[in-house]
Amino acid sequence: MAVVSGAQMIARTLRDLGVTVIFGIVGIPVIEVAESAIDLGIRFIAFRNEQACSYAASVYGYLTGQPGVCLVVGGPGVLHALAGIGNASANNFPLLVLAGSAETSGVTKGAFQEMDAISFLTPHTKFAVRPPSLAFVAGAVKNAYRTCWYGRPGPTFVDLPADLIQGKSAPGFRLPEPEEILVPPPPKASGDPAMILKAAQLLKAARAPLLIIGKGAAYARAEGGIRKLVEQTQIPFLPTPMGKGVVPDSHPLNVSSARSAALKHADVVLVLGARLNWILHFGEPPKWSPRAKIIQVDICAEEIGRNAGTAELGIVGDIDLVVEQLLVSLSNWRYASSAAPSRFLALLAESAKKNEAKAQKAAFTPTPKNSPLTYQRAFQIIKTTLNSLAPFEDGNVVYVSEGANTMDISRSVFPLNHPRQRLDAGTYATMGVGMGYIIAAHEAYNAFPASTDKPKKIVALEGDSAFGFSAMEIETMARYRIPALIFVVNNSGIYHGDSASESSWKELQAQTAANDTKSDGRDDGKKGLRSTSLLYETRYEQFGPMCGGKGYFVRSEEELETATREGFLSDTVTVVNVIVEPGVGKKIGFAWQGNAHEGQAKL
């Protein structure tokens, strides 16, 4: 066999591991790895910023159930990619990061982009390694790939010095056969039978049982078993934001509209693939009942008993297998036919009715003439139009959402009947993931479609601040013909805007430019642009036409409906700039934590 380079060996190892797409940004020396990968038929998606490509690779692992791969340059490239590494770690997404580095002979000399990436990333990854020679490259990459995938998923890192990438194999060296290196899917463990029996007994004795379904259940592909569990037991369920669709949102036992009441009054809670962190209020009072028995099901033993979790009730194991065990142990028991479900179910129904009536009033109230759209009204128009083009029951739309008000409000507006079709800022509340997530979703669902699969439309709901983190990836989408439909919900600020008119905003701008911002101490005496201010009604829609796509500037309901319809049907990237109420004067509150008062902007 001909002499092979380190770059060719790395690319061949990735192909033999089953990698079909790499997300990255090239430069010296990793450009040689990318080119070799392309020559082997691997798709290389070249981004404009390492943050975006690392976000894309991380969520690709979640969407496909196999590690996402990110390739970046050393030094500053690694620093930028740390954003995706942190995101993968917090969300437990399997991510393999490969990065170039300085020649080994130049270490400590101030070599090009020199950085000790192994020391830097070891605390932030499951595994970080620098192969000492070409002979160790395949093993190092394979080990990193396996480690990020097996057990609790997370990020791993392989440092690739320039002399290794550009090095040549010794005479007589032969690449291993593909079947010798492929890594099988992670092994799965069932739960302890004694703990399964105890959980089943608690559920049967509960007066107010509740299932919580997290994104871990979606990652585990456990939707079949969980749907059967809900149908067989008739226990109400509450999905987390990215757990939506594991059981259809349209199911009558979905208590999302009565979330607070469900958490506060449930006495036995089975938590499937969700952690008791800030999203679930740590499982603690006053959001939860102090008497609640919480049964955690998790692949990671360290998670059992965390915060308010009941350690002696936790089950360590694969969610899908544990659910199957519970189904057998519960047999034909149904909560709906037990002695005391009526009070709990009635309370949930009453709470849901009240909350849904409030939401519908906001959604269906027409926008007054010469007034800006509200978030709720804008989302209702988008939802209605999308559903007329692609009914949500069919699962042909994937939603990406980020931004303070945008993500929080849209979360309950757009229903899902299929798992892994809503992506948001996640456990880390990471803003700036949206554009990378769009590209990852396209690669996961549309790049290699089965012959019977209909392409899925990727629809993003972006706050104007969140969009700004990675807006240049619109060019990436145009380059790879990704016909995403992106709504930029524009209130001219972070959380809220400063002004209700352009003239008043320019007055504040002039004060800031003149350093005339000293306040007299009164709220109404504040001067200048605030720390949350963005340019007034920035024309974000121009990103579309700039890259050969479409752009729409929207103020009215009619304009929004037209833009949604045409953007959905378009075969190019489309940016819809939706001007909404600026929310002037609203205080910033943490709505997810439930401590925001009326009139506060939502984080």
C-alpha positions in Angstrom: 0.0 0.0 0.0 1.2 3.5 -0.7 2.6 5.7 2.1 -0.2 7.5 3.9 -0.1 10.8 5.7 -1.3 11.5 9.2 -4.3 13.4 7.8 -5.3 10.5 5.7 -5.0 8.1 8.6 -7.2 10.4 10.8 -9.9 10.7 8.0 -9.8 7.0 7.4 -10.3 6.3 11.1 -13.3 8.6 11.2 -14.8 6.9 8.2 -14.3 3.5 9.6 -16.0 4.6 12.8 -19.1 5.4 10.7 -18.7 9.2 10.7 -20.6 10.7 7.8 -20.4 14.4 8.6 -17.8 16.7 10.3 -18.6 20.2 11.4 -15.7 22.6 11.5 -13.5 25.4 10.4 -10.2 24.7 8.7 -6.8 26.3 8.8 -3.2 25.1 9.0 -2.7 22.2 9.7 -6.3 20.7 10.0 -7.2 21.6 6.4 -5.4 18.5 5.3 -7.6 16.3 7.6 -10.8 18.0 6.2 -9.7 17.5 2.6 -8.8 13.9 3.2 -12.3 13.3 4.8 -14.0 14.9 1.8 -12.1 12.6 -0.5 -13.4 9.6 1.4 -17.0 10.8 1.0 -17.5 12.4 4.4 -19.5 15.6 4.4 -17.5 18.5 5.8 -19.7 21.5 6.8 -17.5 24.5 7.0 -18.7 27.2 9.4 -17.8 30.8 10.0 -17.2 30.5 13.7 -16.0 27.7 15.9 -18.7 28.3 18.5 -21.4 27.6 16.0 -19.8 24.5 14.5 -19.1 23.1 18.0 -22.8 23.7 19.0 -23.8 22.0 15.7 -21.6 18.9 16.4 -22.9 18.6 20.0 -26.6 18.6 19.1 -26.0 16.4 16.1 -25.0 13.7 18.6 -28.3 14.2 20.4 -30.4 14.1 17.3 -28.7 11.0 15.8 -27.7 9.1 18.9 -24.1 8.9 17.7 -21.2 11.2 18.4 -21.0 14.5 16.6 -17.6 15.4 15.3 -16.0 18.8 15.3 -12.7 19.8 13.7 -11.0 23.1 14.5 -7.6 24.7 14.5 -5.5 24.9 17.6 -5.1 27.8 20.1 -7.9 30.3 19.4 -9.9 27.7 17.6 -9.9 25.5 20.7 -10.8 28.4 22.9 -13.8 29.2 20.7 -14.9 25.6 20.5 -14.9 25.4 24.3 -18.4 26.9 24.1 -19.7 23.7 22.4 -17.7 21.5 24.7 -19.3 23.1 27.7 -22.7 22.8 26.0 -22.2 19.1 25.3 -21.0 18.5 28.9 -24.0 20.3 30.5 -26.5 18.6 28.2 -24.8 15.2 28.1 -24.5 15.2 24.3 -21.8 12.9 22.7 -19.2 15.1 21.1 -15.7 14.3 19.7 -13.6 17.4 19.1 -10.4 17.2 17.0 -8.0 20.1 16.9 -4.7 20.9 15.4 -1.8 22.1 17.4 1.8 23.4 17.1 4.6 21.1 16.0 6.0 19.1 18.9 9.4 20.6 18.3 8.1 24.1 18.8 6.4 23.5 22.2 7.4 26.2 24.8 9.1 28.3 22.0 6.0 30.4 21.2 5.0 28.3 18.2 2.1 29.1 15.9 -1.1 29.0 17.9 0.7 27.2 20.6 -1.5 26.2 23.6 -1.4 23.3 26.0 -4.9 22.2 25.0 -4.7 18.9 27.0 -4.2 20.6 30.3 -6.8 23.2 29.4 -9.5 20.8 28.4 -9.0 17.9 30.7 -11.3 19.4 33.4 -14.0 20.0 30.8 -14.0 16.7 29.0 -14.4 13.0 29.7 -11.2 12.2 27.9 -8.4 14.3 26.4 -5.4 12.8 24.6 -2.5 13.7 22.3 -1.3 10.7 20.3 2.5 10.5 20.6 3.0 9.2 17.1 1.2 8.1 13.9 1.0 4.5 15.2 -1.3 5.7 18.0 -3.6 7.9 16.0 -6.3 5.4 15.1 -6.4 4.0 18.7 -6.6 7.5 20.2 -9.5 8.6 17.9 -11.4 5.4 18.4 -11.0 5.6 22.2 -12.2 9.2 22.3 -15.1 8.3 20.0 -16.1 5.4 22.3 -15.7 7.4 25.5 -17.8 10.3 24.5 -20.6 7.9 23.6 -20.5 5.2 26.3 -21.9 5.7 29.8 -23.0 9.3 30.4 -22.5 11.0 27.1 -20.2 14.1 26.9 -17.3 15.7 25.1 -13.9 14.2 24.4 -10.9 15.8 22.8 -8.0 14.7 20.6 -5.0 17.0 20.1 -3.3 16.6 16.7 0.2 18.3 16.4 1.0 19.6 12.9 4.0 17.2 12.5 1.6 14.3 13.2 -1.0 15.5 10.7 1.6 16.1 8.0 3.8 13.0 8.9 4.1 10.0 6.7 3.6 6.3 7.6 6.6 4.0 7.8 7.3 1.7 4.8 5.1 -1.4 4.9 2.4 0.2 7.2 -1.1 -1.0 6.4 -4.3 0.6 7.6 -6.5 -1.8 9.5 -9.6 -3.3 7.9 -12.8 -1.4 8.6 -14.4 -4.1 10.5 -11.6 -4.1 13.0 -12.2 -0.6 14.3 -16.0 0.0 14.3 -17.4 0.8 17.7 -20.7 -0.9 18.5 -23.5 1.1 20.2 -23.1 1.6 23.9 -24.1 -1.4 26.1 -27.4 -1.0 28.0 -28.1 -2.0 31.6 -31.5 -2.9 33.1 -32.6 -1.7 36.5 -32.2 -3.5 39.8 -35.3 -5.8 40.0 -35.8 -4.9 43.7 -35.9 -1.2 42.8 -38.2 -1.8 39.9 -40.6 -3.6 42.3 -40.4 -0.8 44.9 -41.1 1.9 42.2 -44.1 -0.1 40.9 -45.5 -0.4 44.5 -45.1 3.3 45.1 -46.9 4.2 41.9 -49.7 1.9 42.6 -50.2 3.4 46.1 -49.9 7.0 44.9 -52.9 9.3 45.2 -51.3 11.8 42.8 -48.6 10.2 40.6 -46.8 12.0 37.8 -44.3 11.1 35.0 -41.7 13.7 34.1 -40.2 13.1 30.6 -36.8 14.7 29.9 -34.6 15.0 26.8 -32.6 12.0 28.1 -35.7 9.9 27.3 -35.6 11.4 23.8 -31.9 10.7 23.4 -32.5 7.1 24.6 -35.1 6.5 21.9 -37.4 5.4 24.6 -40.6 6.8 23.1 -42.2 3.5 22.3 -42.0 2.2 25.9 -42.9 5.4 27.5 -46.0 5.9 25.3 -47.1 2.4 26.2 -46.5 3.2 29.9 -48.7 6.2 29.7 -51.5 4.4 27.9 -51.3 1.3 30.2 -51.2 3.2 33.5 -53.0 6.4 32.6 -50.6 8.4 34.7 -50.4 12.2 33.8 -47.1 13.2 32.3 -45.1 16.5 32.1 -42.5 16.9 29.4 -39.5 19.2 29.8 -38.9 21.6 26.9 -36.7 19.1 24.9 -38.7 16.1 26.2 -41.7 17.3 24.2 -42.9 14.8 21.6 -41.7 11.6 23.4 -45.4 11.3 24.2 -47.5 13.4 21.8 -48.3 16.8 23.2 -51.8 16.2 21.9 -52.3 13.4 24.4 -55.0 14.1 26.9 -52.8 13.1 29.8 -50.2 15.9 29.0 -50.4 18.3 31.9 -48.0 21.0 30.5 -50.8 23.5 30.8 -51.0 22.7 34.5 -47.2 22.4 35.2 -47.1 24.3 38.5 -50.2 22.5 39.9 -48.8 19.1 38.8 -45.4 19.6 40.5 -46.9 21.1 43.7 -49.5 18.3 44.3 -47.8 15.2 43.0 -47.0 12.7 45.7 -45.0 10.1 43.7 -43.0 11.3 40.7 -41.2 9.1 38.2 -38.5 11.1 36.5 -37.4 9.6 33.2 -34.3 11.2 31.6 -34.4 14.6 33.4 -32.2 16.0 36.1 -33.4 17.8 39.2 -31.7 21.0 38.3 -32.9 24.6 37.8 -35.3 23.5 35.0 -37.2 21.4 37.5 -36.7 23.6 40.5 -34.3 21.1 42.1 -37.3 19.0 43.1 -37.6 21.2 46.1 -40.5 23.1 47.9 -42.2 25.4 47.4 -42.5 24.3 43.7 -42.8 20.7 44.7 -44.6 19.0 47.6 -42.3 18.4 50.5 -43.8 15.0 50.9 -43.2 14.0 47.2 -41.3 10.7 46.7 -39.1 11.2 43.6 -38.0 8.1 41.7 -35.1 9.1 39.4 -34.3 6.9 36.4 -30.8 7.7 35.1 -27.9 6.1 33.3 -25.6 7.9 35.7 -25.4 6.7 39.3 -24.0 10.0 40.5 -27.3 11.7 39.5 -29.4 9.5 41.9 -30.3 11.3 45.1 -29.1 14.7 43.8 -30.9 17.7 45.3 -34.4 16.5 46.4 -34.1 13.1 44.7 -34.8 10.1 47.0 -31.6 8.2 46.8 -33.0 4.9 48.0 -35.7 5.0 45.3 -33.5 5.8 42.3 -33.0 3.3 39.5 -29.7 3.2 37.5 -30.2 1.9 34.0 -31.2 2.5 30.4 -34.5 4.3 30.3 -36.0 2.1 27.6 -35.1 -1.1 29.5 -36.3 0.2 32.8 -39.6 1.3 31.4 -40.1 -2.2 29.9 -39.4 -3.6 33.4 -41.9 -1.2 35.0 -44.6 -2.2 32.5 -44.2 -5.9 33.5 -44.1 -5.1 37.2 -47.2 -2.8 37.0 -49.0 -5.4 35.0 -52.6 -4.2 34.2 -52.7 -1.6 37.0 -54.3 1.7 35.9 -54.3 4.9 37.9 -57.5 6.1 36.3 -59.4 3.1 37.9 -57.8 3.4 41.3 -59.6 4.7 44.4 -58.5 8.3 44.5 -57.4 9.9 41.2 -60.4 12.2 40.8 -59.3 15.0 43.1 -55.8 15.3 41.6 -57.0 15.0 38.0 -59.8 17.5 38.6 -57.2 20.0 40.1 -55.0 19.6 37.0 -57.9 20.0 34.7 -59.0 23.2 36.4 -55.5 24.6 36.4 -55.1 23.7 32.7 -58.4 25.3 31.8 -57.5 28.5 33.5 -54.0 28.8 32.0 -55.2 27.8 28.5 -57.9 30.4 28.5 -55.4 33.1 29.4 -53.0 31.9 26.7 -55.7 31.7 24.1 -56.9 35.2 24.9 -53.4 36.5 24.3 -53.0 34.5 21.1 -56.3 35.3 19.5 -56.6 39.0 20.4 -56.2 40.8 17.0 -53.4 43.4 16.8 -54.8 46.9 17.1 -54.2 49.2 14.1 -50.8 51.0 14.3 -49.7 48.8 17.2 -46.9 46.2 17.2 -47.5 42.5 17.3 -47.3 40.8 20.6 -45.2 37.6 21.0 -48.3 35.5 21.6 -50.1 36.9 18.6 -47.1 36.5 16.3 -46.5 32.9 17.3 -50.2 32.1 16.9 -50.1 33.3 13.3 -46.9 31.4 12.6 -48.3 28.2 14.1 -51.6 28.4 12.3 -49.9 29.0 8.9 -47.3 26.3 9.4 -50.0 23.8 10.5 -52.0 24.5 7.3 -48.9 23.6 5.3 -47.6 20.7 7.4 -49.9 19.4 10.1 -47.9 19.0 13.3 -49.2 15.4 13.7 -47.0 14.5 10.7 -43.8 15.6 12.3 -42.3 17.3 9.3 -41.2 20.4 11.1 -38.2 20.7 13.4 -38.2 23.7 15.7 -35.2 25.6 17.0 -35.7 28.2 19.6 -33.6 30.6 21.6 -33.7 34.0 23.2 -35.3 35.2 26.4 -39.0 35.9 25.7 -38.9 34.1 22.4 -37.9 30.7 23.8 -40.0 31.0 26.9 -43.2 32.0 25.3 -42.9 29.8 22.1 -42.2 26.7 24.2 -45.9 26.2 25.0 -47.3 27.5 21.7 -46.0 24.9 19.2 -47.1 21.4 19.9 -45.0 18.3 19.0 -46.1 14.8 18.4 -42.7 13.4 17.7 -39.5 13.3 19.7 -36.2 15.2 19.0 -37.9 17.9 17.0 -37.6 20.8 19.4 -34.1 22.2 20.1 -33.5 25.1 22.5 -30.9 26.7 24.8 -31.0 23.6 27.0 -29.6 22.8 30.4 -26.9 25.5 30.0 -29.3 28.1 28.8 -26.8 28.8 26.0 -27.6 31.7 23.7 -26.1 31.6 20.3 -26.8 27.9 19.5 -29.6 28.5 17.0 -27.8 28.8 13.7 -25.6 25.8 14.5 -28.6 23.8 15.6 -30.4 24.5 12.4 -27.5 23.2 10.3 -27.2 20.1 12.6 -30.9 19.3 12.3 -30.7 19.6 8.5 -27.7 17.2 8.5 -29.4 14.8 10.8 -32.8 14.7 9.1 -32.3 15.7 5.5 -28.7 15.1 4.3 -29.1 11.3 4.1 -32.8 10.8 3.9 -34.3 7.4 3.6 -36.1 6.9 0.3 -39.5 7.1 2.0 -38.7 10.1 4.2 -40.1 13.5 3.4 -37.6 16.3 4.1 -38.2 18.1 7.3 -38.5 21.9 7.3 -36.2 23.5 9.9 -38.0 26.5 11.5 -36.1 28.7 13.9 -37.6 31.2 16.4 -34.8 33.5 17.3 -34.7 36.4 19.7 -32.9 39.3 18.0 -30.1 39.2 20.6 -29.7 35.4 20.3 -29.6 35.7 16.5 -26.8 38.1 16.7 -24.4 35.6 18.2 -24.0 33.6 15.0 -26.0 35.4 12.3 -23.2 34.9 9.7 -24.0 31.2 9.6 -26.8 32.3 7.2 -24.1 32.2 4.6 -23.2 28.7 5.6 -26.8 27.6 5.1 -26.9 29.3 1.7 -23.7 27.6 0.7 -25.0 24.1 1.6 -28.5 24.8 0.3 -30.2 24.5 3.6 -33.7 26.0 3.2 -34.3 27.0 6.8 -37.1 29.4 7.8 -35.8 31.7 10.4 -38.0 34.2 12.4 -36.0 36.9 14.1 -38.4 38.2 16.8 -37.2 41.8 17.0 -37.9 44.0 20.1 -34.7 46.0 19.7 -33.1 44.8 22.9 -32.0 42.0 25.2 -35.2 41.0 27.2 -36.8 44.3 26.2 -36.2 47.4 24.1 -35.5 51.0 25.2 -38.0 52.9 23.1 -41.3 52.7 21.4 -40.3 55.0 18.5 -37.2 55.6 16.4 -37.0 59.3 17.4 -36.9 58.6 21.2 -34.3 55.8 20.6 -32.1 58.2 18.7 -32.3 60.7 21.5 -31.0 58.0 23.9 -28.3 57.2 21.4 -27.2 60.8 21.2 -27.0 61.0 25.0 -24.8 57.9 25.0 -22.6 59.2 22.2 -22.1 62.5 24.1 -21.4 60.6 27.4 -24.5 62.4 28.9 -25.9 59.5 30.9 -25.6 60.5 34.5 -29.0 59.9 36.2 -30.7 62.1 38.7 -31.6 58.9 40.7 -35.2 58.5 39.5 -36.3 55.7 37.2 -37.9 58.1 34.8 -34.8 60.2 34.8 -32.5 57.6 33.3 -30.6 58.8 30.2 -28.8 57.1 27.4 -29.0 53.6 25.9 -29.2 50.9 28.6 -27.0 47.8 28.8 -29.8 45.8 27.1 -30.2 48.0 24.1 -29.8 47.0 20.5 -30.0 49.1 17.4 -33.6 50.1 16.8 -35.5 47.8 14.4 -32.3 46.4 12.8 -33.0 45.1 9.3 -32.0 41.5 10.0 -34.0 40.2 7.0 -31.3 41.5 4.7 -29.1 38.6 5.7 -31.3 36.4 3.5 -31.1 38.3 0.1 -27.4 39.0 0.9 -26.7 35.3 0.6 -29.1 34.6 -2.2 -32.1 33.7 -0.1 -35.2 35.6 0.9 -35.9 38.2 3.5 -39.1 39.7 4.8 -39.6 42.8 7.0 -42.9 42.3 8.9 -45.0 44.5 11.0 -48.6 43.4 10.4 -50.5 40.1 10.8 -51.1 39.9 7.1 -47.4 40.4 6.3 -46.4 37.7 8.8 -48.8 35.2 7.3 -47.5 35.8 3.8 -43.9 35.6 4.9 -44.5 32.4 6.8 -46.2 30.7 3.9 -43.7 31.8 1.2 -40.7 31.1 3.5 -42.0 27.6 4.2 -42.3 26.8 0.6 -39.0 28.4 -0.4 -36.1 26.2 -1.4 -33.6 28.8 -0.1 -32.8 30.1 3.3 -35.4 32.7 4.5 -35.1 35.3 7.2 -38.3 36.9 8.5 -37.7 40.0 10.7 -40.8 40.3 12.9 -41.2 43.6 14.7 -42.9 43.0 18.1 -43.7 45.1 21.2 -40.5 46.4 22.7 -41.7 45.9 26.3 -40.4 49.3 27.4 -40.3 49.7 31.2 -40.7 46.0 32.0 -38.4 44.7 34.7 -36.3 41.6 34.1 -37.5 38.5 35.9 -36.8 34.8 35.8 -40.1 33.5 34.5 -38.9 29.9 34.3 -38.3 29.9 38.0 -41.7 31.3 38.6 -40.7 34.4 40.5 -41.5 37.0 37.8 -44.2 39.4 38.7 -46.8 40.8 36.3 -45.2 43.3 33.9 -41.7 41.7 34.0 -39.8 40.7 31.0 -39.1 36.9 31.0 -35.6 35.5 31.0 
